[in-house]
Amino acid sequence: MVDVPHHDQLPLPDYDHLPVGSLEGRIRSLDGAALEAVLAYEQAHANRVQVVQLLVNRLAAVRDGAPTSGGSPLAATPEAGQAPQSGSQDSASLKEGPAMNPPSQGVPTNPAQPR
Protein backbone atom coordinates (compact mmCIF):
# COMPACT_ATOMS: atom_id res chain seq x y z
CA MET A 1 0.00 0.00 0.00
CA VAL A 2 1.08 3.59 -0.57
CA ASP A 3 2.34 5.68 2.35
CA VAL A 4 -0.17 8.34 3.35
CA PRO A 5 1.13 11.70 2.10
CA HIS A 6 0.80 14.98 3.96
CA HIS A 7 -1.88 17.28 2.50
CA ASP A 8 0.88 19.58 1.18
CA GLN A 9 2.32 16.67 -0.81
CA LEU A 10 -0.90 15.85 -2.68
CA PRO A 11 -0.92 16.39 -6.45
CA LEU A 12 -4.12 18.45 -6.12
CA PRO A 13 -3.61 21.77 -4.34
CA ASP A 14 -6.12 22.52 -1.59
CA TYR A 15 -7.57 19.01 -1.96
CA ASP A 16 -9.42 19.17 1.37
CA HIS A 17 -11.55 22.07 0.15
CA LEU A 18 -12.45 20.85 -3.33
CA PRO A 19 -16.11 19.93 -3.83
CA VAL A 20 -16.76 16.39 -5.10
CA GLY A 21 -18.01 17.65 -8.47
CA SER A 22 -14.79 19.55 -9.08
CA LEU A 23 -12.69 16.65 -7.84
CA GLU A 24 -14.16 14.34 -10.48
CA GLY A 25 -12.80 16.50 -13.29
CA ARG A 26 -9.46 17.22 -11.65
CA ILE A 27 -8.47 13.59 -11.05
CA ARG A 28 -8.69 12.88 -14.78
CA SER A 29 -5.26 14.47 -15.23
CA LEU A 30 -3.59 12.27 -12.58
CA ASP A 31 -1.57 9.14 -13.28
CA GLY A 32 -1.81 5.91 -11.27
CA ALA A 33 0.75 6.85 -8.62
CA ALA A 34 -0.88 10.23 -7.98
CA LEU A 35 -4.32 8.61 -7.75
CA GLU A 36 -2.98 6.06 -5.26
CA ALA A 37 -1.57 8.89 -3.12
CA VAL A 38 -4.87 10.81 -3.12
CA LEU A 39 -6.79 7.60 -2.36
CA ALA A 40 -4.49 6.76 0.57
CA TYR A 41 -4.90 10.29 1.93
CA GLU A 42 -8.69 10.18 1.57
CA GLN A 43 -8.98 6.80 3.29
CA ALA A 44 -6.75 7.92 6.16
CA HIS A 45 -8.60 11.19 6.73
CA ALA A 46 -12.19 11.91 5.67
CA ASN A 47 -12.86 8.47 4.09
CA ARG A 48 -15.91 9.78 2.23
CA VAL A 49 -17.60 6.85 0.49
CA GLN A 50 -18.45 8.84 -2.65
CA VAL A 51 -14.89 10.15 -3.03
CA VAL A 52 -13.24 6.79 -2.29
CA GLN A 53 -15.45 5.10 -4.88
CA LEU A 54 -14.67 7.83 -7.42
CA LEU A 55 -10.92 7.43 -6.87
CA VAL A 56 -11.07 3.61 -6.96
CA ASN A 57 -13.01 3.66 -10.24
CA ARG A 58 -10.64 6.17 -11.84
CA LEU A 59 -7.59 4.23 -10.66
CA ALA A 60 -9.01 1.03 -12.17
CA ALA A 61 -9.67 2.86 -15.44
CA VAL A 62 -6.12 4.24 -15.57
CA ARG A 63 -4.69 0.78 -14.85
CA ASP A 64 -6.82 -0.57 -17.72
CA GLY A 65 -5.29 1.98 -20.08
CA ALA A 66 -7.58 4.99 -19.86
CA PRO A 67 -5.74 8.14 -20.96
CA THR A 68 -5.22 11.08 -18.65
CA SER A 69 -6.66 14.42 -19.69
CA GLY A 70 -4.57 17.38 -20.69
CA GLY A 71 -6.03 19.50 -17.90
CA SER A 72 -3.92 20.72 -15.04
CA PRO A 73 -4.61 19.72 -11.44
CA LEU A 74 -3.05 23.09 -10.55
CA ALA A 75 -5.77 25.07 -12.34
CA ALA A 76 -7.58 27.85 -10.52
CA THR A 77 -10.39 26.78 -8.22
CA PRO A 78 -13.11 29.43 -8.46
CA GLU A 79 -15.57 27.11 -6.69
CA ALA A 80 -13.35 26.99 -3.60
CA GLY A 81 -13.42 30.79 -3.23
CA GLN A 82 -17.16 31.01 -2.67
CA ALA A 83 -17.07 30.22 1.05
CA PRO A 84 -16.28 33.15 3.36
CA GLN A 85 -12.78 33.11 4.77
CA SER A 86 -12.45 32.55 8.51
CA GLY A 87 -11.90 35.78 10.36
CA SER A 88 -13.39 37.90 7.61
CA GLN A 89 -16.17 40.35 8.22
CA ASP A 90 -18.60 38.18 6.23
CA SER A 91 -18.08 35.14 8.43
CA ALA A 92 -18.55 37.25 11.57
CA SER A 93 -21.85 38.62 10.32
CA LEU A 94 -23.06 35.10 9.55
CA LYS A 95 -22.52 34.06 13.17
CA GLU A 96 -24.48 36.97 14.61
CA GLY A 97 -28.22 36.67 14.67
CA PRO A 98 -30.78 39.44 14.67
CA ALA A 99 -31.45 41.29 17.89
CA MET A 100 -34.19 39.49 19.79
CA ASN A 101 -36.60 40.76 22.40
CA PRO A 102 -36.89 38.64 25.52
CA PRO A 103 -40.15 36.73 25.93
CA SER A 104 -42.90 38.59 27.80
CA GLN A 105 -43.15 36.00 30.58
CA GLY A 106 -40.77 36.52 33.47
CA VAL A 107 -39.93 40.17 32.72
CA PRO A 108 -41.79 42.33 35.25
CA THR A 109 -41.09 45.58 33.40
CA ASN A 110 -42.69 44.35 30.17
CA PRO A 111 -45.99 46.22 29.62
CA ALA A 112 -47.35 43.38 27.47
CA GLN A 113 -47.16 40.95 30.38
CA PRO A 114 -50.50 40.33 32.07
CA ARG A 115 -50.56 41.14 35.76
Buried (B, 14 or more C-beta within 10 A) or exposed (E): EEEBBEEEEBBBBEBEEBEEEBBBEBBBBBEEEBBBBBBBBBBEEEEBEEBBEBBBEBBEEBEEEEEBEEEEBEEEBEEBEEEEEEEEEEEEEEEEEEEEEEEEEEEEEEEEEEE
